[in-house]
Amino acid sequence: MEIILNRFNSRLGDIDESSASKALARPINWRIPNNYAAARAAQNTGIPLAMGDSPIARILVQMAKVTCGKPLSTEKKVGRGFSLFRSRALPAPVET
């Protein structure tokens, strides 16, 4: 079991993270940031949050990678020269 703080904002929360962790007697594993604009845009357009580029999407991707047993960050290979056929790597997720 993992504990997830949804709509987490350390500056505006009524209950701080350490108090929540003590009350639950378990560490907090994930913090999904409060990003109203990204959530509202996903709702209005029908595009899932995980498909966008927002702090919420980056955390969701990280959670999915950990669940699948994949590493959180991938090392970029330094290529030499220009190639029309080389795929572009996606940006690495930001760890919080």
C-alpha positions in Angstrom: 0.0 0.0 0.0 1.2 3.5 -0.8 0.0 6.8 0.5 -0.7 9.5 -2.1 -1.4 13.1 -1.3 -3.7 14.5 -3.9 -3.8 18.2 -4.8 -0.8 18.7 -2.5 0.4 22.2 -1.8 2.8 22.4 1.1 2.3 26.1 1.6 -1.5 26.2 1.7 -2.4 22.9 3.4 -4.4 22.7 6.6 -2.6 19.6 7.7 1.2 19.4 7.1 2.8 16.4 5.6 4.6 15.2 8.7 1.3 15.3 10.7 -0.5 13.3 8.1 2.4 10.7 8.0 2.3 10.4 11.8 -1.5 10.0 11.9 -1.4 7.3 9.2 1.7 5.7 10.7 3.1 5.3 7.2 5.3 7.5 5.0 3.9 9.6 2.2 4.9 8.0 -1.0 3.6 10.3 -3.7 2.5 14.0 -3.8 0.3 15.0 -6.7 0.5 18.8 -7.0 -2.5 21.0 -7.0 -2.7 22.3 -10.6 -6.2 23.5 -11.2 -5.5 24.9 -14.7 -4.2 21.6 -16.0 -7.0 19.6 -14.4 -9.6 22.0 -15.8 -8.0 21.9 -19.3 -8.1 18.1 -19.3 -11.7 18.2 -18.3 -12.7 20.7 -21.0 -10.7 19.1 -23.8 -11.2 15.5 -22.9 -7.4 14.9 -23.1 -6.2 12.8 -20.1 -3.9 14.6 -17.7 -1.2 11.9 -18.3 -1.1 12.9 -22.0 -0.3 16.5 -21.3 2.8 18.4 -20.1 2.1 19.5 -16.5 3.4 18.8 -13.1 0.5 16.4 -12.5 1.3 14.5 -15.8 4.9 14.2 -14.8 4.0 12.6 -11.4 1.5 10.3 -13.1 4.1 9.1 -15.5 6.6 8.5 -12.6 3.9 6.6 -10.7 3.2 4.4 -13.8 7.0 3.7 -14.3 7.5 2.7 -10.7 4.4 0.4 -10.9 5.8 -1.3 -14.0 9.3 -1.6 -12.5 10.9 0.9 -14.9 13.5 3.4 -13.9 12.3 6.9 -13.1 14.8 8.7 -15.3 16.5 7.6 -18.5 19.9 8.7 -19.5 20.1 10.5 -22.8 22.5 9.0 -25.4 24.6 11.7 -27.0 24.3 11.4 -30.7 26.7 12.6 -33.3 25.7 14.4 -36.4 22.2 14.9 -37.9 19.9 12.1 -38.7 16.4 12.2 -40.3 15.6 8.8 -38.9 16.6 9.2 -35.2 13.7 9.5 -32.9 13.5 12.3 -30.5 13.6 11.4 -26.8 10.9 12.6 -24.5 12.0 14.9 -21.6 12.8 13.1 -18.4 10.2 13.6 -15.6 11.0 15.9 -12.8 11.5 14.2 -9.5 9.9 15.9 -6.4 
